[in-house]
Amino acid sequence: MSRRRYISTDISVDRRINALSDFAALLYTWMVPHADDAGTITADPDEISWTGVPGRRRRTPQIAAALQEIEQQCLIITNVCNRLFFP
């Protein structure tokens, strides 16, 4: 896991990000630092809950729905190894 990721200030005016619900947008930005050096992260909503939003109450159903939203905006891609890729 990379310890440093930089998110451009352009993210706040990105049409795809602004099309997401508030929770999905927050989840997306919180998943970025947890991606590995290849830009992938687990696709399992439980694992994302444990790593990306551990301080929040268990939100697996909301996470699963948010991941679908994020994928519909082409911000992540699910690959065959059950990993999410940030293109």
N, C-alpha and C positions, 0 to 999 in steps of 0.2 A: 504494500500500500504506500502510495506516495504521501509524503508528509506535507508537501506544499503544492497547492493548486491555486491558480489565479483565475478569478472570474471577472471578465471585463465589465465595466460599467454599462456597456451596450446591452447587457442582459435585461436591464430595466425597460428598454424600449423595443425589445425583440417581440415581434408579433406572435410568434409561436408560444413564447413564455406567457405573454399577456392573454392568450386564448385559454390558458389552463386555469383551473380553480385555484384558489389561494393555497389550499393544502398541497395540491400537485406541484405548484410552482415552488413552494417551500421545500417539499421533498426532493425535487429535482436538484435544487441548489445544495441541499445537504448531502445528496448522494455523490456529487462530484468529488469531494475530497476523499471519499472512501474507495474510489476506483483504483485499480492497480495501474501499473505503468503502461499497460497495453490499452487502457481506457475502458476496462470492463469491471463489472460488479455483478454479484449474484442476482438472479432473477427471482429468487424465493422471497416473497413478501415477509415471511417470518424473519429471515436473516437480515433483510433490509431494516426491519423494525429493531432488531437487536443491535445493529451497527450504526445505521443512519439516524435513527431517532430514539435512542435508548432512554432518554429522559421523559419521553411521552408515554402515556398509558398505551397498552397494547392496541394497536390500530391496524391489524393485518387486513381486515376487509377494506378499510379506507386506502391502505397502501396498494392493494391489488387494483382497486378502481383508479387510483392516481397513476399507477404504472401504465394502465391502458390509455389514459388521457395523454400521458407524456409520449407514449409510442405513437399515438394517432397524430401527434404534431411532428413526428419524425425526429424527436430529440434523443431517442434511444432506439436501439434495434435489438431484438432478442435473437441470439444465435442458437445453434444446435446443441451447445453444451450447457444450456440453461443459464446463460450469462447474459447480462445486458451490456451493450456496447454503446459508448458515447461517440457518435460519428464526428 
